[in-house]
Amino acid sequence: MNISYFIANKIAFNQKKSFSSFIIKIAIIAIALSTSVMIISTAITKGYQKVISNKFYNCWGQIHITNFLQDPNHILNDEKITIDSQLIKNLYAMQDIKSIHTYSMQSCLLKTKQDMEGILLKGLDNANSQLLSKEYLTSGRKINFSPQKYSEEIVVSKSIAEKLQLKLQDQVILYFINKNESLPRARKVSIVGIYKTGLEDYDNHVALCDIQLINHINNDSIQSIQGYEIYLHHNQKSEEIAQSIFDQYLEPPLQTYTIEKRFSTIFSWLDMMKMNERIIIIIMLIIAVINMITALLILIMERTQMIGILKSLGMINQSIRNVFLITSFYITSIGVGIGTVVGLGLSLLQSKFGFISLDENTYYIDTVPIYIDPLMVMKILIGTILVCLSLLLIPMYIIRNISPTKALKFN
């Protein structure tokens, strides 16, 4: 066995009670704590970004095709387009596209027997919308779509239902105000379902209906729509696919918009969370490095006589430095290993049981979400070890200045 490894093993795993052994334990705990915090913070950040972005994708798709918009963040748009069956056929030929839905938006007043509320109607083209799936439909059923006439059924959000004291099978009146008419148009509809996305702005304002109801109110053709919602297999390719669609199949005034552009404020906020994640990682690395440097300096001071003896026996400075470098590697690895077990364990427990809750009205989700990225975990583990060991090379040069004669007298 290499003599440096042998001595390092004796120092790192020394069972005798001493000040240095206490400091080693403190360093291990600090590194374990730092590693676990880094793993948990990245799991929460990525989990939150994934859950919230997926909710927006499920509500709106990843890409919209509409007429050119002065402000892509503005959802309502009076300009309509006509369904292009050839365009839909071409889009479905693209491998990355999962499904395509047409939609329209319409503002109206929803009147009950006791109250009235302004809402936005989102017209859907069929019952296969993600918003009508079991994931979001908390009670009731889907809208019955008919090719012969518009459906007189709507689905409202849980927050609208609670605010207006609505329940399934209630009948309400929708009033539509047309700028060219003095009197509003009214339609009586039945509530057949209640949904919940957890997105406060969406749930507080949007009800779902048959897109033909909106066309009927506006005297539009059954082929009139506000735009296309395009759902992809992979979210990461939305910008590339949107540009490809525009270049190959669209002509002005049609334009593609990613959902990140249409809800730029929300997605900018989600991107800012990456900065918080980096700050936490940097702070935890600094804590780990400071503790390891402290532990190393104390080890060198306590082992000064040993260093003097090894030098007097002819061991070169590099070999002696390797002793403390290997010792530091053992300490760092043990701390990182313990921190990984704790970090992953707590993350998995939260993922399974959701014991830490959130205010859904503020955070769009009722429990802290977790997403464990194996690649990111590996980067944290390897990065922590490499950063600690590389910065520990600086104080190790103290060994070079230790004189054997003075070291043997050191007490």
N, C-alpha and C positions, 0 to 999 in steps of 0.2 A: 504493500500500500504506500502511496505517496505520503511523505512525512507531513506535508502541509495539510492534506486531508485528515490525517490521523490526529494532529493537534487541534484542527478546527472542530472535529467531532467531539473531542474531549472538552473544549471550551463551550460549544453550543449546547451540549447535552449534559453539562455538569450538574449533578444532583445536589452538590453541597450548597448549603445556605451561604450566600454572600451578597454583597451589594450589587455586583454585576449581574448575578442570576436574577435578582429582583428587577433590575433595569431591563434585562432581556425579556422578562415576562411582560413588563409595561410596553415595550416596543412591539411585541407580538400582538398584544391587545389593541394598540393604536393602529397597527397595520390592518388587523382583522376588522376593526370598526370602520376604517377608511374604505377598505375594499367592499364591505357589505353596504355601506352608504352609497358608494358609486354604482354598484349593481342595482340596488333598489331604486335610486333616482333615475337611472337610465330606463329601467323597466317601467316605471310610472310615466316618465315623459313619453316614451315610445308608445305605451299603452294608451295614454290620453290622446296623443296625436292620431293613432290608428282608429280608435273608437269614434272620435268626433268627426274626423274626415270621412269615415265610412257612413256615418249618419247622413252627412251632406250628399255623398255619392248616391246613397239609396233613395234620398228624397228628390234629387235633381239629375242624376246621372253624372258622368264625368265630363261630357262635352255637350254644348248646345249649338244648334244651327238656327240662326234667326236672321232677320234683316239687320243691317248695320245699326249698332246702338251707340249713341253719343256717350251714354254712361252705362257700361255693362253691369254695374251694381243695381241698376233700376230694373226690378222684375216685371212691372207692368209695361206693356208695349201695345199701342193701338194698331200698329201696322201688322197686317196679317200676310201670310204666304199660303200658297196652294200646295197641297201634298203632291210630291213628285215620286211616283212609284218607281221610276227608273233610278232615281237617286237612292232610294231605299234599297233597291236591288244591288246597286253598286256598293253601298256601304256594307251590306251583309256579306259581300264577297271578300271583305277585309277580315283577315284571321283574328285580329285583335278585338273586333267588335262582338260583344255578347248579345246585345239586344238594342232595339230602337223603338222609342215611343214618341208619339206626337202629343203636344200639350197646348193649352191656352190658359191665360189668366184673366180674371174678370172681377172687378170690385163690385160689391153690392151691400145692401143692408139686410140683416137677418132679423126678422120680427117674430117674437113669441107672443103669448097672450099678455105677459107682464112686462116685457123688456124688448130692447132693440140694440143691435150691435153691428158695427161695420166690420166686414170680413173680406177676405180674398177667396174667390172660388178658383180652384185649380182643376181644369178640365182634363180628364184622362181618356185615353182611347180604348182601353179594355181593362179587364179585371186582373191582368197579370202584373200590374204595377207593384213595385216593392212596398209601397205604402199600404197596399191592401193585403199584404202577406201576414202570416201569423206573428211575425216578429214585431209588427207595429199595431195590428188590429187587436185591441184589448177586449172588445165585446162586439156582438152583432155579427154581421156578415158583409160580404162584398156587394158592390153595386151591381144590379142586373143590367147589363148592356144589351141593347137591341138594335139590329141594323135598320129596322123600320122607322123607329121614332126615338126621340131622346128619352132618357130615363128620368123619372121624377123622384129619384132617390139621391141622398147625399150622405157623406160620412164626415162627421165633425170630430175635432180633437177633444181629448178629455178635459183640457182646460176650458175650452169654449162651452162644453156641456155642463161643467160644474158652475161656471160663471152665470150661465143663463138658465140653470136648473133644467137641462134637457135630458131626456132619456130615450131609449130605443122606441121606435114606432111613433114618436111625437111628430106632429105635422107643424111646419113653420112656413112663413111666407118670405120669399126673397124679393126685394125691391131693387130694380136695376135702373139707374139714372142715365139717360141718353142725352148728350149735349144738344141734340137736334130736336128733342121733344120736351114739352113743358111738364108732362106728367110721367112719373116713373112706371116702368113695366113691372108687373107682379107675377110670381109663379109660386104655387103651393107645392112643397116637396116634403118627403118623409125622411126621417133620420133612421137609417138602417144599420149604421155601424159607428163605433167610436175608436179613434186611433190615438197613439201617443208615440212621439219620436224622442222626446226629451229635449228638443231644440226649442227654447222658449219663444223666440220670435216666430218660428214656424207654427208651433202649436197654438199660440195666442191669436193668430190671424187667418190661418188657412183651413178651408173646408174643401172636401173632394167631391167632384161631380162628374157627370158624363160630359165630355167635350161638346157633344151635339146640343146640350142645353145652352151653352154659351153661344154657339153658332145660331141657334134658334132665336135667342134674345136679340142678337145683333143683326138679324136677317142676313147672315152670311151663308155661303155655300157649305155643304157638309164636308167639303174638301179644304175648308179654311182652317188654318192652325196658326198659332203664334210661333211655334218652332219645333225642333226635334230634340229629344233627349237621347243621348247615346251612352250606353253602358258598356264598359270595357272589361276584359278579363283581368287586366293588370293596370292598376292606377298610375304606376310610375311612367307609363308611356303616353299620357294624355296630351301633353304639349306637342310631342312629335306626331301623334296621330291627327290631332286637330289641324296642324299645318299641312299634313299630307292630304287630308280631306279637302281643305281649301284649295290647294294647288291642283288637285286632280279633277274634282267634281263640281266646284262651286264657281259661280260668276256673281259679280256685284249686282244687287246690294247684299246678297247673302254673305254671311260671315260666321266663322267658328269661334266659340268662346269656351275656354275651359272653366270648370266650376271654380277653380282657384281665382280666376279673374272676376267672375260674377259675384263672388263673396270674398273679395280680396282682404277685407278687414279681418274676418275670422281666420283665414289661412295665414295672414301675416302674423297674427297673434299666436297661432300654433307654431309657426317657424321661430318666433322669439323664444319659445320654450327650449329650443336647442341651445340658445345662449346660456340660459339658466343651468342647463345640464352641464355645459362645459365649465362654467364657473364652479359648480359643486365638485366636479372631478378635479379641477386645479387645486381647490382648497384642500380636498382630501389627500391629494398627492403631497402637498406641502406639509400637512400634518404628519403623514407617514415618513417623509424624508427627514423632517426635523427630529422625530423620535429615533429614527435609525442612526442619524449622525450623533445624537446624544449618547445612545447606547454604545456606538462604536468608540467614541472618545473615552468613555468610562472604561470600556474593555481594554483599550490600549494603555490607559493610565494604570489600571489594576494589574496588567500583565507586563509592566515596564521591565521588571526584573527578569521575567521569562524572555523578553525580547533581547535583553543584554546577554543572557546565557546563550541563546541561539546564535547571536552575532559572534560571541567569543568562540563558539564551536565551529564557526565558518559558514553559517547559513547566510545567504545573500539577502539583500533588502527585498527583492522581488518575491522570493519564497516566503518571507515573513509577511509581506503584504497579502500574499495569497491565503495565508492562514486566516486573516481577519476578513478577507473578501469572501472566502468560503463560509466562514461563520455567519457573516451578514446575509449571504444567500440562504442559508438554512433558516435564519430567523425570519427573513422576508417571506420565504416560501411557506413556512408554517403559518404566518399571519395571513397571507393571501389565501391559503387553503381553508383556514377556519372562516375567514370573511366570506369566501365564496359559498361555503355550506350555509352560513347564517343568512347571507343575502338572498340566495336562491330559495332557501327554505321559507323565509318570510314572504318572499314574492309569490311562491306557489300557494302558500296558505291564503294569502289575500286573494289570489286568482280564484281559488276554489270556494272559499267561504265568504269573501267580501266583508270582513269584519270592520274595515274602515270605510265609513260612509261619507257622502258629500251632499251638499245642497244642490239638487238637480236644477233648480231655477237659475242658479249662478254658474254651475260647471257643466250643464247639459247631460250629466250622468249621476246616478245615485250612489255609486261606490267607486273607490279608487281603482282605475283599470290597470292591468298589468300585461305587458308584452315582453317576453324574454327573448332577446336577439342573441343566439349563440355566438355569432361573430363578434358582437359588441362585448359580450362577456369575456371572450378570449382576448380581445384588445385590452380590456381593463386589467386582466391578470398579467399578461405578458408586459404591458406598458408599465404597470406598477413595479414589477420586479426589475425591469431594465432601468427605469428612472432612478429607483432607489440605489441600485448597484453602481450606476454610472456616476451619480453625485457623491457616493461614498468614496470614490477614488481620490477625491481632493483631500479629505482629512487623513487618508492613509499615508500621505507623504510625510506626515509627522514621524513615521517610523524611520525614515532615512536620516533624520537629524538626531536620533537617539544614540548617544555614545555608550558603548558596552561598559566602560569603567564607571560612568556616572549611573547607568541603569542598575548595575549590581549593588550600588550603595543606596538606590532609591527605596524608600519605605513609605 
